[in-house]
């Protein structure tokens, strides 16, 4: 018999707040946008596409991964990153649209 324990509203709000804080940085916003539409890239592809240094990209990827924004999958020598919750890009697009007004 499996017992399911549901999260309280407060726990969900705290988790949502943590995710939003993680995304609330220009580099991390760019990473989320880059990984839109189910795309996945390794750290080299990410830092090259965004014009970052590898250490900077790795630092921000770590934050996003630790806060539950990204998945990571190891394939041989490479670790590939993808969005754990693809709907986060909808939030990013919505906020960007609000800034254009």
N, CA, C and O atoms as a GROMACS GRO file, in nm:
protein
  404
    1UNK      N    1   0.084  -0.117   0.000
    1UNK     CA    2   0.000   0.000   0.000
    1UNK      C    3   0.090   0.125   0.000
    1UNK      O    4   0.180   0.136   0.083
    2UNK      N    5   0.065   0.217  -0.093
    2UNK     CA    6   0.142   0.340  -0.102
    2UNK      C    7   0.059   0.454  -0.047
    2UNK      O    8  -0.057   0.473  -0.084
    3UNK      N    9   0.120   0.530   0.042
    3UNK     CA   10   0.054   0.646   0.100
    3UNK      C   11   0.114   0.770   0.036
    3UNK      O   12   0.236   0.788   0.036
    4UNK      N   13   0.029   0.855  -0.019
    4UNK     CA   14   0.075   0.979  -0.081
    4UNK      C   15   0.058   1.094   0.016
    4UNK      O   16  -0.051   1.117   0.069
    5UNK      N   17   0.167   1.165   0.038
    5UNK     CA   18   0.161   1.283   0.124
    5UNK      C   19   0.170   1.405   0.033
    5UNK      O   20   0.270   1.426  -0.034
    6UNK      N   21   0.064   1.484   0.032
    6UNK     CA   22   0.061   1.601  -0.054
    6UNK      C   23   0.130   1.719   0.014
    6UNK      O   24   0.129   1.732   0.136
    7UNK      N   25   0.188   1.804  -0.070
    7UNK     CA   26   0.253   1.924  -0.018
    7UNK      C   27   0.147   2.023   0.027
    7UNK      O   28   0.039   2.032  -0.033
    8UNK      N   29   0.178   2.098   0.130
    8UNK     CA   30   0.088   2.202   0.175
    8UNK      C   31   0.101   2.323   0.083
    8UNK      O   32   0.198   2.334   0.008
    9UNK      N   33   0.004   2.412   0.089
    9UNK     CA   34   0.012   2.535   0.011
    9UNK      C   35   0.139   2.611   0.042
    9UNK      O   36   0.202   2.666  -0.048
   10UNK      N   37   0.177   2.616   0.168
   10UNK     CA   38   0.298   2.689   0.207
   10UNK      C   39   0.422   2.626   0.144
   10UNK      O   40   0.511   2.697   0.097
   11UNK      N   41   0.429   2.493   0.144
   11UNK     CA   42   0.544   2.425   0.082
   11UNK      C   43   0.550   2.452  -0.068
   11UNK      O   44   0.658   2.474  -0.123
   12UNK      N   45   0.435   2.451  -0.133
   12UNK     CA   46   0.432   2.481  -0.277
   12UNK      C   47   0.474   2.624  -0.304
   12UNK      O   48   0.547   2.650  -0.400
   13UNK      N   49   0.428   2.718  -0.222
   13UNK     CA   50   0.467   2.858  -0.240
   13UNK      C   51   0.617   2.876  -0.219
   13UNK      O   52   0.681   2.951  -0.293
   14UNK      N   53   0.673   2.809  -0.120
   14UNK     CA   54   0.817   2.820  -0.095
   14UNK      C   55   0.897   2.760  -0.211
   14UNK      O   56   1.000   2.816  -0.250
   15UNK      N   57   0.852   2.648  -0.265
   15UNK     CA   58   0.920   2.586  -0.379
   15UNK      C   59   0.910   2.677  -0.502
   15UNK      O   60   1.009   2.694  -0.574
   16UNK      N   61   0.793   2.733  -0.526
   16UNK     CA   62   0.775   2.824  -0.641
   16UNK      C   63   0.863   2.947  -0.626
   16UNK      O   64   0.924   2.993  -0.722
   17UNK      N   65   0.869   3.001  -0.506
   17UNK     CA   66   0.952   3.118  -0.480
   17UNK      C   67   1.100   3.087  -0.504
   17UNK      O   68   1.172   3.170  -0.560
   18UNK      N   69   1.144   2.971  -0.463
   18UNK     CA   70   1.282   2.930  -0.484
   18UNK      C   71   1.315   2.918  -0.633
   18UNK      O   72   1.421   2.960  -0.677
   19UNK      N   73   1.223   2.860  -0.709
   19UNK     CA   74   1.244   2.848  -0.854
   19UNK      C   75   1.250   2.986  -0.920
   19UNK      O   76   1.335   3.011  -1.006
   20UNK      N   77   1.159   3.074  -0.881
   20UNK     CA   78   1.157   3.208  -0.941
   20UNK      C   79   1.284   3.285  -0.907
   20UNK      O   80   1.338   3.356  -0.992
   21UNK      N   81   1.332   3.272  -0.785
   21UNK     CA   82   1.458   3.339  -0.747
   21UNK      C   83   1.574   3.283  -0.830
   21UNK      O   84   1.663   3.358  -0.871
   22UNK      N   85   1.572   3.153  -0.854
   22UNK     CA   86   1.680   3.091  -0.932
   22UNK      C   87   1.681   3.144  -1.075
   22UNK      O   88   1.788   3.166  -1.132
   23UNK      N   89   1.566   3.166  -1.132
   23UNK     CA   90   1.556   3.211  -1.270
   23UNK      C   91   1.580   3.362  -1.281
   23UNK      O   92   1.611   3.412  -1.389
   24UNK      N   93   1.566   3.433  -1.171
   24UNK     CA   94   1.572   3.580  -1.172
   24UNK      C   95   1.714   3.635  -1.183
   24UNK      O   96   1.760   3.708  -1.096
   25UNK      N   97   1.782   3.600  -1.290
   25UNK     CA   98   1.916   3.652  -1.320
   25UNK      C   99   1.928   3.651  -1.472
   25UNK      O  100   1.885   3.555  -1.536
   26UNK      N  101   1.986   3.755  -1.532
   26UNK     CA  102   1.992   3.760  -1.679
   26UNK      C  103   2.054   3.638  -1.744
   26UNK      O  104   2.005   3.591  -1.846
   27UNK      N  105   2.161   3.585  -1.688
   27UNK     CA  106   2.225   3.468  -1.748
   27UNK      C  107   2.135   3.346  -1.735
   27UNK      O  108   2.122   3.267  -1.829
   28UNK      N  109   2.072   3.330  -1.620
   28UNK     CA  110   1.985   3.214  -1.601
   28UNK      C  111   1.858   3.225  -1.685
   28UNK      O  112   1.806   3.124  -1.732
   29UNK      N  113   1.808   3.347  -1.704
   29UNK     CA  114   1.695   3.366  -1.795
   29UNK      C  115   1.734   3.325  -1.937
   29UNK      O  116   1.656   3.260  -2.007
   30UNK      N  117   1.853   3.362  -1.978
   30UNK     CA  118   1.901   3.325  -2.112
   30UNK      C  119   1.914   3.173  -2.125
   30UNK      O  120   1.883   3.118  -2.230
   31UNK      N  121   1.960   3.107  -2.020
   31UNK     CA  122   1.972   2.960  -2.024
   31UNK      C  123   1.834   2.897  -2.037
   31UNK      O  124   1.816   2.805  -2.116
   32UNK      N  125   1.737   2.945  -1.959
   32UNK     CA  126   1.600   2.891  -1.968
   32UNK      C  127   1.544   2.910  -2.108
   32UNK      O  128   1.484   2.819  -2.164
   33UNK      N  129   1.564   3.028  -2.165
   33UNK     CA  130   1.516   3.051  -2.302
   33UNK      C  131   1.587   2.961  -2.403
   33UNK      O  132   1.525   2.911  -2.497
   34UNK      N  133   1.716   2.940  -2.385
   34UNK     CA  134   1.793   2.855  -2.475
   34UNK      C  135   1.740   2.712  -2.473
   34UNK      O  136   1.739   2.644  -2.576
   35UNK      N  137   1.696   2.667  -2.358
   35UNK     CA  138   1.650   2.530  -2.341
   35UNK      C  139   1.500   2.515  -2.368
   35UNK      O  140   1.440   2.414  -2.331
   36UNK      N  141   1.440   2.615  -2.430
   36UNK     CA  142   1.299   2.614  -2.465
   36UNK      C  143   1.270   2.503  -2.567
   36UNK      O  144   1.359   2.458  -2.637
   37UNK      N  145   1.146   2.462  -2.574
   37UNK     CA  146   1.098   2.364  -2.672
   37UNK      C  147   1.165   2.227  -2.661
   37UNK      O  148   1.185   2.160  -2.762
   38UNK      N  149   1.198   2.186  -2.542
   38UNK     CA  150   1.255   2.053  -2.522
   38UNK      C  151   1.399   2.037  -2.564
   38UNK      O  152   1.450   1.926  -2.571
   39UNK      N  153   1.465   2.149  -2.593
   39UNK     CA  154   1.604   2.145  -2.634
   39UNK      C  155   1.691   2.103  -2.517
   39UNK      O  156   1.659   2.130  -2.401
   40UNK      N  157   1.800   2.036  -2.547
   40UNK     CA  158   1.897   2.002  -2.443
   40UNK      C  159   2.037   2.025  -2.498
   40UNK      O  160   2.066   1.996  -2.614
   41UNK      N  161   2.122   2.079  -2.412
   41UNK     CA  162   2.259   2.110  -2.451
   41UNK      C  163   2.353   2.072  -2.338
   41UNK      O  164   2.313   2.063  -2.222
   42UNK      N  165   2.479   2.049  -2.375
   42UNK     CA  166   2.580   2.029  -2.271
   42UNK      C  167   2.640   2.166  -2.237
   42UNK      O  168   2.609   2.265  -2.303
   43UNK      N  169   2.722   2.172  -2.134
   43UNK     CA  170   2.774   2.299  -2.085
   43UNK      C  171   2.854   2.372  -2.193
   43UNK      O  172   2.848   2.495  -2.202
   44UNK      N  173   2.929   2.299  -2.274
   44UNK     CA  174   3.008   2.362  -2.380
   44UNK      C  175   2.917   2.431  -2.481
   44UNK      O  176   2.942   2.545  -2.520
   45UNK      N  177   2.811   2.362  -2.522
   45UNK     CA  178   2.717   2.421  -2.616
   45UNK      C  179   2.650   2.544  -2.556
   45UNK      O  180   2.625   2.642  -2.626
   46UNK      N  181   2.619   2.539  -2.428
   46UNK     CA  182   2.551   2.650  -2.362
   46UNK      C  183   2.643   2.771  -2.354
   46UNK      O  184   2.603   2.882  -2.391
   47UNK      N  185   2.767   2.754  -2.307
   47UNK     CA  186   2.853   2.871  -2.292
   47UNK      C  187   2.892   2.928  -2.427
   47UNK      O  188   2.910   3.050  -2.439
   48UNK      N  189   2.906   2.844  -2.529
   48UNK     CA  190   2.939   2.896  -2.662
   48UNK      C  191   2.822   2.973  -2.722
   48UNK      O  192   2.841   3.081  -2.778
   49UNK      N  193   2.702   2.920  -2.710
   49UNK     CA  194   2.584   2.986  -2.767
   49UNK      C  195   2.552   3.118  -2.697
   49UNK      O  196   2.502   3.211  -2.760
   50UNK      N  197   2.581   3.125  -2.567
   50UNK     CA  198   2.549   3.246  -2.491
   50UNK      C  199   2.667   3.341  -2.477
   50UNK      O  200   2.654   3.450  -2.420
   51UNK      N  201   2.784   3.302  -2.528
   51UNK     CA  202   2.901   3.388  -2.520
   51UNK      C  203   2.951   3.408  -2.378
   51UNK      O  204   2.991   3.519  -2.340
   52UNK      N  205   2.950   3.302  -2.300
   52UNK     CA  206   2.993   3.306  -2.161
   52UNK      C  207   3.125   3.232  -2.144
   52UNK      O  208   3.166   3.156  -2.232
   53UNK      N  209   3.188   3.254  -2.031
   53UNK     CA  210   3.301   3.169  -1.994
   53UNK      C  211   3.244   3.040  -1.935
   53UNK      O  212   3.134   3.040  -1.879
   54UNK      N  213   3.319   2.931  -1.948
   54UNK     CA  214   3.269   2.803  -1.902
   54UNK      C  215   3.237   2.805  -1.752
   54UNK      O  216   3.136   2.750  -1.710
   55UNK      N  217   3.322   2.867  -1.674
   55UNK     CA  218   3.300   2.871  -1.529
   55UNK      C  219   3.170   2.944  -1.495
   55UNK      O  220   3.097   2.902  -1.404
   56UNK      N  221   3.142   3.050  -1.567
   56UNK     CA  222   3.019   3.127  -1.543
   56UNK      C  223   2.897   3.041  -1.577
   56UNK      O  224   2.802   3.034  -1.500
   57UNK      N  225   2.901   2.977  -1.693
   57UNK     CA  226   2.789   2.891  -1.734
   57UNK      C  227   2.769   2.778  -1.633
   57UNK      O  228   2.656   2.749  -1.594
   58UNK      N  229   2.877   2.714  -1.592
   58UNK     CA  230   2.868   2.603  -1.496
   58UNK      C  231   2.808   2.649  -1.364
   58UNK      O  232   2.726   2.579  -1.305
   59UNK      N  233   2.848   2.765  -1.318
   59UNK     CA  234   2.795   2.821  -1.192
   59UNK      C  235   2.643   2.839  -1.201
   59UNK      O  236   2.570   2.796  -1.111
   60UNK      N  237   2.597   2.901  -1.308
   60UNK     CA  238   2.454   2.927  -1.322
   60UNK      C  239   2.375   2.799  -1.348
   60UNK      O  240   2.262   2.786  -1.300
   61UNK      N  241   2.431   2.705  -1.421
   61UNK     CA  242   2.366   2.576  -1.441
   61UNK      C  243   2.348   2.503  -1.308
   61UNK      O  244   2.246   2.439  -1.284
   62UNK      N  245   2.448   2.513  -1.223
   62UNK     CA  246   2.442   2.449  -1.092
   62UNK      C  247   2.328   2.506  -1.008
   62UNK      O  248   2.254   2.431  -0.943
   63UNK      N  249   2.314   2.636  -1.010
   63UNK     CA  250   2.205   2.701  -0.935
   63UNK      C  251   2.070   2.654  -0.988
   63UNK      O  252   1.982   2.616  -0.910
   64UNK      N  253   2.053   2.656  -1.119
   64UNK     CA  254   1.926   2.613  -1.179
   64UNK      C  255   1.897   2.467  -1.150
   64UNK      O  256   1.782   2.430  -1.124
   65UNK      N  257   1.998   2.383  -1.155
   65UNK     CA  258   1.980   2.241  -1.126
   65UNK      C  259   1.942   2.220  -0.979
   65UNK      O  260   1.850   2.145  -0.948
   66UNK      N  261   2.014   2.286  -0.889
   66UNK     CA  262   1.990   2.269  -0.746
   66UNK      C  263   1.852   2.317  -0.702
   66UNK      O  264   1.795   2.267  -0.605
   67UNK      N  265   1.797   2.415  -0.774
   67UNK     CA  266   1.665   2.469  -0.740
   67UNK      C  267   1.552   2.398  -0.814
   67UNK      O  268   1.436   2.439  -0.805
   68UNK      N  269   1.585   2.291  -0.886
   68UNK     CA  270   1.481   2.212  -0.951
   68UNK      C  271   1.433   2.264  -1.084
   68UNK      O  272   1.328   2.221  -1.133
   69UNK      N  273   1.508   2.356  -1.144
   69UNK     CA  274   1.468   2.412  -1.273
   69UNK      C  275   1.515   2.323  -1.388
   69UNK      O  276   1.446   2.310  -1.489
   70UNK      N  277   1.632   2.262  -1.373
   70UNK     CA  278   1.691   2.182  -1.480
   70UNK      C  279   1.706   2.036  -1.444
   70UNK      O  280   1.722   2.000  -1.327
   71UNK      N  281   1.699   1.953  -1.546
   71UNK     CA  282   1.739   1.813  -1.538
   71UNK      C  283   1.880   1.803  -1.595
   71UNK      O  284   1.921   1.885  -1.677
   72UNK      N  285   1.952   1.704  -1.552
   72UNK     CA  286   2.081   1.676  -1.615
   72UNK      C  287   2.091   1.527  -1.640
   72UNK      O  288   2.051   1.445  -1.557
   73UNK      N  289   2.147   1.493  -1.756
   73UNK     CA  290   2.166   1.353  -1.795
   73UNK      C  291   2.309   1.336  -1.844
   73UNK      O  292   2.355   1.411  -1.929
   74UNK      N  293   2.378   1.238  -1.790
   74UNK     CA  294   2.514   1.210  -1.832
   74UNK      C  295   2.511   1.111  -1.948
   74UNK      O  296   2.445   1.007  -1.942
   75UNK      N  297   2.584   1.146  -2.054
   75UNK     CA  298   2.604   1.056  -2.168
   75UNK      C  299   2.752   1.057  -2.200
   75UNK      O  300   2.804   1.151  -2.261
   76UNK      N  301   2.820   0.951  -2.160
   76UNK     CA  302   2.965   0.946  -2.180
   76UNK      C  303   3.033   1.054  -2.099
   76UNK      O  304   3.014   1.063  -1.978
   77UNK      N  305   3.112   1.137  -2.166
   77UNK     CA  306   3.184   1.245  -2.097
   77UNK      C  307   3.100   1.370  -2.080
   77UNK      O  308   3.141   1.463  -2.010
   78UNK      N  309   2.985   1.374  -2.142
   78UNK     CA  310   2.906   1.497  -2.142
   78UNK      C  311   2.785   1.487  -2.050
   78UNK      O  312   2.726   1.380  -2.033
   79UNK      N  313   2.750   1.601  -1.991
   79UNK     CA  314   2.628   1.615  -1.914
   79UNK      C  315   2.537   1.708  -1.992
   79UNK      O  316   2.576   1.820  -2.025
   80UNK      N  317   2.416   1.662  -2.020
   80UNK     CA  318   2.320   1.741  -2.096
   80UNK      C  319   2.215   1.797  -2.003
   80UNK      O  320   2.166   1.729  -1.913
   81UNK      N  321   2.180   1.924  -2.026
   81UNK     CA  322   2.082   1.993  -1.945
   81UNK      C  323   1.955   2.017  -2.025
   81UNK      O  324   1.960   2.045  -2.144
   82UNK      N  325   1.842   2.006  -1.957
   82UNK     CA  326   1.712   2.036  -2.016
   82UNK      C  327   1.623   2.092  -1.906
   82UNK      O  328   1.653   2.078  -1.787
   83UNK      N  329   1.515   2.156  -1.947
   83UNK     CA  330   1.422   2.211  -1.848
   83UNK      C  331   1.342   2.100  -1.783
   83UNK      O  332   1.288   2.012  -1.851
   84UNK      N  333   1.334   2.104  -1.653
   84UNK     CA  334   1.252   2.006  -1.581
   84UNK      C  335   1.104   2.040  -1.598
   84UNK      O  336   1.018   1.952  -1.604
   85UNK      N  337   1.075   2.170  -1.606
   85UNK     CA  338   0.938   2.219  -1.619
   85UNK      C  339   0.932   2.315  -1.738
   85UNK      O  340   0.952   2.435  -1.721
   86UNK      N  341   0.905   2.264  -1.858
   86UNK     CA  342   0.907   2.348  -1.977
   86UNK      C  343   0.815   2.470  -1.970
   86UNK      O  344   0.836   2.566  -2.044
   87UNK      N  345   0.715   2.467  -1.886
   87UNK     CA  346   0.624   2.581  -1.876
   87UNK      C  347   0.691   2.703  -1.816
   87UNK      O  348   0.637   2.814  -1.824
   88UNK      N  349   0.808   2.686  -1.755
   88UNK     CA  350   0.882   2.802  -1.703
   88UNK      C  351   0.911   2.904  -1.813
   88UNK      O  352   0.918   3.024  -1.787
   89UNK      N  353   0.929   2.857  -1.935
   89UNK     CA  354   0.956   2.950  -2.044
   89UNK      C  355   0.836   3.040  -2.070
   89UNK      O  356   0.852   3.154  -2.114
   90UNK      N  357   0.716   2.991  -2.042
   90UNK     CA  358   0.597   3.075  -2.056
   90UNK      C  359   0.604   3.192  -1.959
   90UNK      O  360   0.567   3.304  -1.994
   91UNK      N  361   0.651   3.167  -1.838
   91UNK     CA  362   0.665   3.274  -1.739
   91UNK      C  363   0.768   3.375  -1.786
   91UNK      O  364   0.747   3.496  -1.776
   92UNK      N  365   0.881   3.325  -1.837
   92UNK     CA  366   0.988   3.414  -1.885
   92UNK      C  367   0.936   3.500  -1.999
   92UNK      O  368   0.960   3.621  -2.002
   93UNK      N  369   0.865   3.440  -2.094
   93UNK     CA  370   0.810   3.516  -2.207
   93UNK      C  371   0.708   3.618  -2.160
   93UNK      O  372   0.704   3.730  -2.211
   94UNK      N  373   0.625   3.581  -2.064
   94UNK     CA  374   0.524   3.672  -2.010
   94UNK      C  375   0.591   3.794  -1.945
   94UNK      O  376   0.550   3.907  -1.969
   95UNK      N  377   0.692   3.770  -1.864
   95UNK     CA  378   0.762   3.881  -1.797
   95UNK      C  379   0.831   3.970  -1.900
   95UNK      O  380   0.827   4.093  -1.888
   96UNK      N  381   0.894   3.911  -2.000
   96UNK     CA  382   0.958   3.991  -2.105
   96UNK      C  383   0.853   4.076  -2.178
   96UNK      O  384   0.879   4.192  -2.210
   97UNK      N  385   0.736   4.018  -2.205
   97UNK     CA  386   0.630   4.095  -2.271
   97UNK      C  387   0.586   4.213  -2.184
   97UNK      O  388   0.557   4.321  -2.236
   98UNK      N  389   0.580   4.193  -2.055
   98UNK     CA  390   0.542   4.302  -1.963
   98UNK      C  391   0.646   4.415  -1.966
   98UNK      O  392   0.611   4.531  -1.947
   99UNK      N  393   0.770   4.382  -1.990
   99UNK     CA  394   0.877   4.483  -1.993
   99UNK      C  395   0.874   4.564  -2.122
   99UNK      O  396   0.931   4.674  -2.128
  100UNK      N  397   0.810   4.512  -2.224
  100UNK     CA  398   0.807   4.581  -2.353
  100UNK      C  399   0.700   4.688  -2.359
  100UNK      O  400   0.696   4.765  -2.455
  101UNK      N  401   0.615   4.696  -2.260
  101UNK     CA  402   0.504   4.793  -2.259
  101UNK      C  403   0.555   4.929  -2.219
  101UNK      O  404   0.477   5.024  -2.212
   0.00000   0.00000   0.00000
